[in-house]
Amino acid sequence: MRIRTRLVLATLPLGGALFLPAAAWAWPRPDAGDPFTMTVDDVACRTGRATVRLHNQTRQLVRFDLQADGESVSTGSIPARRSVVRHVPVRKGSAAEVEAYSVAEGEPDTLIDSTRVENDCSWGRGRRLPYTGLPADLIAKLATAGGLVITGGILWWYGSIWPRSTP
């Protein structure tokens, strides 16, 4: 392959990102028409709850419904240009799909944002796991190295006796 062809192939993804700027954004931006935005923090290990912050972008009162795994956790309203904070419980060792809906009279609820939150906190408070021996990957590496040394020794020995010459 010629150098010129390689350079063209290497610059194709960069050129595509420059000519298609909407496709180049890796993270979706909030919709300008949404009445509020939602941000979700990681789960606090002490409480087992994720902090959800809803920020009203409009100049009027907005009603919301906050759901976790399809069940309503909190409902209420957000004052104009203000934020409210709610806490969503997440069981240890599991995850929850947190969804924020905009509620308006006479209209179906509109999904504003959703995100998945995992509670991956350690289950013991400050306790350490018991010592169970050397790590399995270290043992496997040592066994492989030992097997290679033994195989090499057998091949060395066999190579020294194989091309025998008969007297």
Contacts in CASP RR format, 6 or more apart in sequence:
PFRMAT RR
TARGET T0000
AUTHOR 0000-0000-0000
METHOD contacts of the structure
MODEL  1
MRIRTRLVLATLPLGGALFLPAAAWAWPRPDAGDPFTMTVDDVACRTGRA
TVRLHNQTRQLVRFDLQADGESVSTGSIPARRSVVRHVPVRKGSAAEVEA
YSVAEGEPDTLIDSTRVENDCSWGRGRRLPYTGLPADLIAKLATAGGLVI
TGGILWWYGSIWPRSTP
16 23 0 8 1.000
16 24 0 8 1.000
17 23 0 8 1.000
17 24 0 8 1.000
18 24 0 8 1.000
30 37 0 8 1.000
30 113 0 8 1.000
34 57 0 8 1.000
34 102 0 8 1.000
34 112 0 8 1.000
34 113 0 8 1.000
35 56 0 8 1.000
35 57 0 8 1.000
35 58 0 8 1.000
35 62 0 8 1.000
35 102 0 8 1.000
35 112 0 8 1.000
36 54 0 8 1.000
36 55 0 8 1.000
36 56 0 8 1.000
36 57 0 8 1.000
36 58 0 8 1.000
36 62 0 8 1.000
36 64 0 8 1.000
36 78 0 8 1.000
36 100 0 8 1.000
36 102 0 8 1.000
36 112 0 8 1.000
37 54 0 8 1.000
37 55 0 8 1.000
37 57 0 8 1.000
37 112 0 8 1.000
37 113 0 8 1.000
38 52 0 8 1.000
38 53 0 8 1.000
38 54 0 8 1.000
38 55 0 8 1.000
38 98 0 8 1.000
38 100 0 8 1.000
38 112 0 8 1.000
38 113 0 8 1.000
38 115 0 8 1.000
39 52 0 8 1.000
39 53 0 8 1.000
39 55 0 8 1.000
40 50 0 8 1.000
40 51 0 8 1.000
40 52 0 8 1.000
40 53 0 8 1.000
40 88 0 8 1.000
40 98 0 8 1.000
40 115 0 8 1.000
40 117 0 8 1.000
41 50 0 8 1.000
41 51 0 8 1.000
41 52 0 8 1.000
41 53 0 8 1.000
42 50 0 8 1.000
42 117 0 8 1.000
43 49 0 8 1.000
43 50 0 8 1.000
43 90 0 8 1.000
43 117 0 8 1.000
43 118 0 8 1.000
43 119 0 8 1.000
43 120 0 8 1.000
43 121 0 8 1.000
44 50 0 8 1.000
44 51 0 8 1.000
45 121 0 8 1.000
45 122 0 8 1.000
47 87 0 8 1.000
48 89 0 8 1.000
48 90 0 8 1.000
48 92 0 8 1.000
48 119 0 8 1.000
48 121 0 8 1.000
49 87 0 8 1.000
49 88 0 8 1.000
49 89 0 8 1.000
49 90 0 8 1.000
50 87 0 8 1.000
50 88 0 8 1.000
50 90 0 8 1.000
50 96 0 8 1.000
50 98 0 8 1.000
50 117 0 8 1.000
50 119 0 8 1.000
51 85 0 8 1.000
51 86 0 8 1.000
51 87 0 8 1.000
52 66 0 8 1.000
52 85 0 8 1.000
52 86 0 8 1.000
52 87 0 8 1.000
52 88 0 8 1.000
52 98 0 8 1.000
52 100 0 8 1.000
53 83 0 8 1.000
53 84 0 8 1.000
53 85 0 8 1.000
54 64 0 8 1.000
54 66 0 8 1.000
54 78 0 8 1.000
54 83 0 8 1.000
54 84 0 8 1.000
54 85 0 8 1.000
54 86 0 8 1.000
54 100 0 8 1.000
55 78 0 8 1.000
55 82 0 8 1.000
55 83 0 8 1.000
56 62 0 8 1.000
56 78 0 8 1.000
56 79 0 8 1.000
56 80 0 8 1.000
56 81 0 8 1.000
56 82 0 8 1.000
56 83 0 8 1.000
57 81 0 8 1.000
58 80 0 8 1.000
58 81 0 8 1.000
59 80 0 8 1.000
59 81 0 8 1.000
60 80 0 8 1.000
61 77 0 8 1.000
61 78 0 8 1.000
61 79 0 8 1.000
61 80 0 8 1.000
62 77 0 8 1.000
62 78 0 8 1.000
62 102 0 8 1.000
63 75 0 8 1.000
63 76 0 8 1.000
63 77 0 8 1.000
63 78 0 8 1.000
63 102 0 8 1.000
63 103 0 8 1.000
63 104 0 8 1.000
64 75 0 8 1.000
64 76 0 8 1.000
64 77 0 8 1.000
64 78 0 8 1.000
64 100 0 8 1.000
64 101 0 8 1.000
64 102 0 8 1.000
64 103 0 8 1.000
64 112 0 8 1.000
65 72 0 8 1.000
65 74 0 8 1.000
65 75 0 8 1.000
65 76 0 8 1.000
65 100 0 8 1.000
65 101 0 8 1.000
65 103 0 8 1.000
65 109 0 8 1.000
66 72 0 8 1.000
66 73 0 8 1.000
66 74 0 8 1.000
66 75 0 8 1.000
66 86 0 8 1.000
66 88 0 8 1.000
66 98 0 8 1.000
66 99 0 8 1.000
66 100 0 8 1.000
66 101 0 8 1.000
67 73 0 8 1.000
67 98 0 8 1.000
67 99 0 8 1.000
67 100 0 8 1.000
67 101 0 8 1.000
68 88 0 8 1.000
68 89 0 8 1.000
68 90 0 8 1.000
68 96 0 8 1.000
68 97 0 8 1.000
68 98 0 8 1.000
68 99 0 8 1.000
69 96 0 8 1.000
69 97 0 8 1.000
70 97 0 8 1.000
70 99 0 8 1.000
73 86 0 8 1.000
73 88 0 8 1.000
73 89 0 8 1.000
74 86 0 8 1.000
74 88 0 8 1.000
75 103 0 8 1.000
76 84 0 8 1.000
78 84 0 8 1.000
88 96 0 8 1.000
88 98 0 8 1.000
88 117 0 8 1.000
90 96 0 8 1.000
90 117 0 8 1.000
90 118 0 8 1.000
90 119 0 8 1.000
91 119 0 8 1.000
92 119 0 8 1.000
92 121 0 8 1.000
92 123 0 8 1.000
93 118 0 8 1.000
93 119 0 8 1.000
93 120 0 8 1.000
93 121 0 8 1.000
93 123 0 8 1.000
94 118 0 8 1.000
94 119 0 8 1.000
95 116 0 8 1.000
95 117 0 8 1.000
95 118 0 8 1.000
95 119 0 8 1.000
96 116 0 8 1.000
96 117 0 8 1.000
96 119 0 8 1.000
97 114 0 8 1.000
97 115 0 8 1.000
97 116 0 8 1.000
97 117 0 8 1.000
98 114 0 8 1.000
98 115 0 8 1.000
98 116 0 8 1.000
98 117 0 8 1.000
99 111 0 8 1.000
99 113 0 8 1.000
99 114 0 8 1.000
100 111 0 8 1.000
100 112 0 8 1.000
100 113 0 8 1.000
100 114 0 8 1.000
101 109 0 8 1.000
101 110 0 8 1.000
101 111 0 8 1.000
101 112 0 8 1.000
102 109 0 8 1.000
102 110 0 8 1.000
102 112 0 8 1.000
103 109 0 8 1.000
104 110 0 8 1.000
END
